[in-house]
Amino acid sequence: MIYFDNAATTIDKSEKVAHAIYESIMSKKYANPSRGSYELSVNSLRKMFEIRKSVANYFGIDDPLNVIFTPNITFALNFIIRSLFKSGDHIITSVAEHNSVLRPLYDFEKHGGEISFIDIDDNFNLKLDEIEPQIKENTKAVIITAASNVSGKITDLEKVYKICKKNNLKLIIDGAQLAGVKKFSLKNFDDTIFAFTGHKGLHGPQGTGGFLIKGDFSFNQVFSGGSGFDSFSKTQPHHIPELFEPGTANLHSFVGLEAAIKELEENEPYERLNNLTKLLYTELKKNKNLEFYTVLEDENAPIVSINIKGMDANTASEILDEEYGICTRAGSHCAPLFHERVGTRNRGILRLSLSHYNTEEEIYKVAEAISEISNNL
């Protein structure tokens, strides 16, 4: 099997991740954090803080308590949008967004909010110059993808931040396709929230994600439940991170995420991953029977999206799986506005996405398989 669907979930994980999870369970050291004063409970609370510290250091923020843990980035983005914005507010976003951003925003719009969209150009770059002309008196934030999960284009986040700072707007970043595939730091960002997920480029376990807060935000309660303290209050404690973390934490999986991040720090994969992406793009470009929805830059998310001329994406993906043992992703990739923009709503797009565990040999085999399919057609 050759696995080229890493933008959805990375299959390959470091053995250190598995061992960390196993040891955290089998050691019997960790009970329920914030639920008791005995040693095993305190161990869990302390371990959660250590994991927050690792995540904070990796993404360049000073306060580990401004790291919020959620089951995935979808939860994180829902928490952020529902907590911060109200009827009458205006949000600027883009046509390249994933449904994890779009659907909470549509719900926000249904309840009296306003949304504006910036477009992409013919090379699939976001038209960032469209942000400022859309700013109004009630504009509160820009919510933007750090990298498209279809084209792989990396957003110039520094430019977006400068626009936001100039206009006193909050910046909210969907970092699903950037975290772990390119080094990114919030050190020079203020009034910014960065949402991430653990099971993609970070090569952590499924069921891990969250967001990091840099700056001052006025959050409202979205979800509530047990907190382990202030139990007689009728509302969730209005402290960060407890406001967004009701109930028992998925400690064992987050131990695995910590191990995954340490592995990335010790063996940085970014240059290798970028080189693999360029090789895949170069090999596929030799095939004149392909249509491309990726235009390579110096740095890209590890995604190359194509279609075989005269074939829909799902058919191509099925053939690759059944006849060649190659796992790819076809369809709309939860990015409906992107597909409407490029005219692939019905046909879909075939997405090939890499991790640093992939090899050059695998890339050559995939390019050869796609060449055979397109030539036979």
C-alpha positions in Angstrom: 0.0 0.0 0.0 1.1 3.5 -0.8 -0.6 6.1 1.4 -1.2 9.6 -0.2 -4.0 10.9 2.0 -2.0 12.5 4.7 -3.9 15.8 4.5 -6.9 13.9 6.0 -5.0 11.9 8.6 -1.4 10.8 8.7 -1.1 7.0 9.0 2.6 6.8 10.0 3.4 7.8 13.5 6.6 7.6 15.4 7.0 4.6 17.7 7.6 7.0 20.5 4.0 8.2 20.1 2.7 4.7 20.6 5.0 4.0 23.5 4.1 7.2 25.2 0.4 6.4 25.1 1.0 2.8 26.2 3.2 3.8 29.1 0.7 6.5 30.2 -2.0 3.9 30.5 0.0 1.0 31.8 2.0 3.0 34.4 -1.3 3.6 36.3 0.1 7.0 37.2 -2.7 9.1 35.9 -6.2 9.5 37.4 -8.6 12.3 36.7 -7.0 15.8 36.5 -8.6 18.5 38.8 -10.7 15.9 40.6 -8.7 15.1 43.7 -5.8 16.1 45.9 -4.2 12.6 45.9 -1.0 11.9 44.0 -2.5 10.2 40.9 -4.9 13.1 40.3 -2.1 15.7 40.8 0.1 13.7 38.4 -2.6 14.1 35.7 -3.0 17.8 36.3 0.8 18.3 36.2 1.1 16.2 33.1 -1.6 18.3 31.3 0.4 21.4 32.1 3.6 19.8 30.8 1.8 19.0 27.5 0.5 22.6 27.3 4.0 23.8 27.8 5.3 21.7 24.9 2.6 22.9 22.6 3.1 26.5 23.6 6.8 26.3 23.0 6.3 24.6 19.6 4.0 27.4 18.4 5.8 30.3 20.1 3.6 31.5 22.9 4.7 32.2 26.5 1.8 31.1 28.6 1.0 27.4 28.6 -2.5 28.1 30.1 -3.4 29.8 26.8 -3.3 26.4 25.1 -6.8 25.0 24.9 -7.2 21.3 24.2 -10.1 20.0 22.1 -10.9 16.6 20.4 -9.9 18.1 17.0 -9.8 21.4 15.1 -13.5 21.3 14.2 -14.3 21.6 17.9 -11.7 24.3 18.3 -13.1 26.5 15.5 -16.7 26.0 16.7 -15.7 27.1 20.2 -13.8 30.1 18.9 -16.5 31.4 16.6 -19.5 30.7 18.9 -17.7 32.2 21.9 -16.5 35.4 20.4 -19.1 36.7 17.9 -22.7 37.8 18.2 -25.5 39.1 16.0 -24.5 42.2 14.1 -20.8 41.4 13.9 -19.1 41.1 10.6 -16.4 38.5 9.7 -14.1 38.4 6.7 -13.1 34.9 5.4 -12.2 33.3 2.1 -13.5 31.0 -0.6 -10.7 28.5 0.2 -12.0 27.7 3.7 -12.9 24.2 5.0 -16.4 23.5 6.3 -14.9 23.5 9.8 -14.9 27.3 9.3 -17.7 27.7 6.8 -20.5 25.9 8.6 -20.0 27.6 12.0 -19.9 30.9 10.1 -23.1 30.1 8.2 -24.7 29.3 11.6 -23.4 32.7 12.8 -24.9 34.3 9.8 -28.3 32.6 10.4 -28.3 34.2 13.8 -27.7 37.7 12.6 -24.0 37.8 11.7 -22.5 39.0 8.5 -19.9 37.3 6.4 -17.7 38.5 3.5 -15.4 36.4 1.3 -12.1 37.1 -0.4 -11.5 35.3 -3.7 -8.6 33.2 -5.1 -6.7 34.1 -8.3 -6.0 31.8 -11.2 -3.0 30.4 -9.5 -5.1 29.6 -6.4 -3.5 32.3 -4.2 -5.8 34.1 -1.8 -6.5 37.7 -2.9 -5.4 39.2 0.3 -5.7 42.8 -1.1 -9.5 42.2 -1.0 -9.6 42.2 2.8 -9.3 45.9 3.5 -12.0 47.1 1.0 -14.5 44.8 2.8 -13.8 46.1 6.3 -16.8 47.9 7.9 -17.5 49.5 11.2 -18.9 46.2 12.6 -16.0 44.0 11.3 -14.5 42.1 14.2 -12.1 39.5 12.7 -10.5 37.8 9.8 -10.8 34.0 9.8 -8.4 32.5 7.3 -6.9 29.1 6.4 -3.1 28.9 6.9 -2.9 26.5 3.9 -5.6 25.3 1.5 -6.5 21.7 2.0 -7.2 21.5 -1.8 -4.5 23.5 -3.5 -1.8 23.4 -0.8 -1.2 27.1 -1.1 0.3 28.6 2.1 -1.3 31.9 3.1 0.9 34.9 3.7 -0.2 35.1 7.4 2.2 38.0 8.2 0.5 40.1 5.5 -3.0 39.2 6.9 -1.8 40.0 10.4 -0.5 43.5 9.4 -3.9 44.2 7.8 -5.7 43.1 11.0 -3.4 45.1 13.3 -3.8 48.2 11.2 -7.6 47.9 11.3 -7.9 46.7 15.0 -9.2 43.3 14.0 -8.7 39.9 15.5 -7.0 37.2 13.4 -8.2 33.6 13.7 -6.1 31.0 11.8 -7.2 27.6 10.7 -3.9 25.8 11.0 -5.0 22.3 10.1 -2.8 22.0 7.0 0.1 24.0 8.3 0.9 22.6 11.8 3.7 20.1 11.5 4.5 20.6 7.8 6.1 24.1 8.1 7.6 25.8 11.2 5.2 28.5 12.4 5.5 30.7 15.4 3.0 33.1 17.0 5.8 35.1 18.6 5.3 38.2 16.4 1.5 38.0 16.3 -0.9 39.7 18.7 -4.7 39.4 19.0 -4.4 36.1 17.2 -5.8 32.7 17.7 -4.2 29.7 16.0 -6.3 26.5 15.8 -4.6 23.1 15.2 -5.2 19.4 15.0 -3.0 16.6 16.1 -3.7 13.9 13.6 -2.4 15.5 10.4 1.1 17.1 10.0 1.9 16.8 13.7 1.7 13.0 13.4 -0.1 12.7 16.7 -3.1 10.6 17.6 -6.6 11.1 16.3 -8.9 12.8 18.8 -6.4 15.6 19.6 -6.4 19.3 18.7 -7.0 22.7 20.2 -6.1 26.3 19.8 -3.6 28.9 21.1 -4.6 32.3 22.3 -2.2 35.3 21.8 -3.7 38.5 23.1 -6.8 39.7 24.8 -10.2 38.1 23.9 -13.6 38.4 25.5 -14.9 34.8 25.5 -18.4 33.6 26.3 -19.4 30.2 27.5 -20.2 27.8 24.7 -20.3 24.4 26.4 -20.5 23.5 30.1 -20.1 20.6 32.5 -17.8 19.3 35.2 -14.7 21.3 36.0 -13.6 19.7 39.3 -13.9 23.0 41.2 -16.4 25.8 41.8 -19.0 23.1 41.6 -21.9 25.2 43.1 -21.7 27.7 40.2 -24.4 27.3 37.6 -22.0 28.3 34.8 -18.7 27.0 33.6 -15.8 28.6 35.4 -14.8 31.6 33.3 -11.1 30.8 33.4 -8.8 29.8 30.5 -8.4 26.9 29.8 -11.3 25.5 31.9 -13.9 27.6 30.0 -13.3 25.4 27.0 -12.4 22.1 28.6 -15.5 20.8 30.5 -15.4 17.1 31.5 -12.5 14.7 31.7 -9.5 15.4 29.4 -8.3 12.8 26.9 -5.0 12.7 28.7 -3.5 9.5 27.2 -3.9 10.8 23.6 -2.5 14.2 24.5 0.5 12.4 26.0 0.9 10.9 22.5 0.6 14.4 20.9 3.4 15.6 23.2 5.6 12.8 22.1 4.8 13.6 18.4 5.8 17.3 18.8 9.0 16.3 20.6 9.8 14.1 17.6 9.3 16.9 15.2 11.5 19.2 17.2 14.3 16.7 17.4 14.1 15.6 13.7 12.7 18.5 11.7 11.0 17.1 8.6 10.1 20.4 6.8 12.8 20.6 4.2 12.4 16.9 3.2 8.7 17.3 3.0 8.9 20.3 0.8 11.3 18.5 -1.5 9.1 15.5 -1.7 6.2 17.8 -2.7 8.2 19.4 -5.4 9.3 16.0 -6.7 5.6 14.8 -6.9 4.6 18.0 -8.7 7.5 17.8 -11.1 6.8 14.1 -12.0 3.1 14.7 -12.5 3.7 17.8 -14.6 5.3 15.5 -17.2 1.9 14.1 -17.9 0.0 16.2 -20.4 -3.3 14.4 -19.7 -3.7 16.1 -16.3 -5.4 19.2 -15.0 -3.8 20.9 -12.0 -5.3 22.7 -9.0 -1.9 23.2 -7.4 0.6 25.7 -8.7 3.9 25.2 -6.8 5.7 28.0 -4.9 9.0 27.9 -3.0 7.1 26.5 0.0 3.9 24.6 -0.1 1.7 22.4 2.0 2.4 18.8 0.9 -0.6 18.6 -1.4 -0.8 18.3 -5.2 -4.4 18.3 -6.5 -5.2 17.1 -10.1 -7.7 15.6 -12.4 -7.2 13.2 -15.2 -8.7 14.8 -18.4 -11.9 13.1 -19.3 -12.3 11.3 -15.9 -14.0 12.2 -12.7 -12.0 12.3 -9.5 -13.8 9.4 -7.8 -13.2 7.0 -10.6 -9.5 7.8 -10.7 -9.2 7.3 -7.0 -11.0 4.0 -7.1 -8.7 2.7 -9.9 -5.6 3.8 -8.0 -6.8 1.9 -4.9 -8.2 -1.3 -6.5 -5.5 -1.8 -9.2 -2.4 -0.2 -7.7 -2.9 -0.1 -3.9 -2.6 3.6 -3.8 -4.7 5.6 -1.3 -5.7 9.0 -2.4 -8.7 11.3 -1.7 -11.3 12.4 -4.2 -14.4 14.6 -4.0 -15.0 18.0 -2.6 -12.6 17.8 0.4 -15.1 19.8 2.6 -14.2 22.9 0.7 -17.3 23.7 -1.4 -16.6 27.3 -2.3 -13.2 26.4 -3.7 -14.9 23.8 -6.0 -17.6 26.3 -7.1 -14.8 28.8 -7.9 -12.8 26.4 -10.1 -15.8 24.6 -11.6 -15.4 21.1 -10.1 -18.5 20.9 -8.0 -19.8 17.8 -9.8 -16.5 16.3 -10.9 -14.5 16.7 -7.7 -10.7 16.8 -7.5 -8.1 14.1 -6.9 -5.9 15.1 -4.0 -2.5 13.6 -3.4 -1.0 14.5 0.0 2.3 13.5 1.5 4.0 13.1 4.8 7.7 13.0 5.5 7.4 9.2 5.9 6.7 8.9 2.1 9.6 8.1 -0.2 10.8 9.2 -3.6 10.2 5.6 -4.8 6.5 5.9 -3.9 6.2 9.2 -5.8 7.6 7.6 -8.9 5.2 4.7 -8.6 2.2 7.0 -8.1 3.2 9.2 -11.1 3.6 6.0 -13.2 0.2 4.7 -12.2 -1.5 7.9 -13.0 0.3 8.0 -16.3 -0.9 4.5 -17.2 -4.5 5.3 -16.2 -4.6 8.5 -18.3 -3.0 6.9 -21.3 -5.4 3.9 -21.2 -8.3 6.3 -21.1 
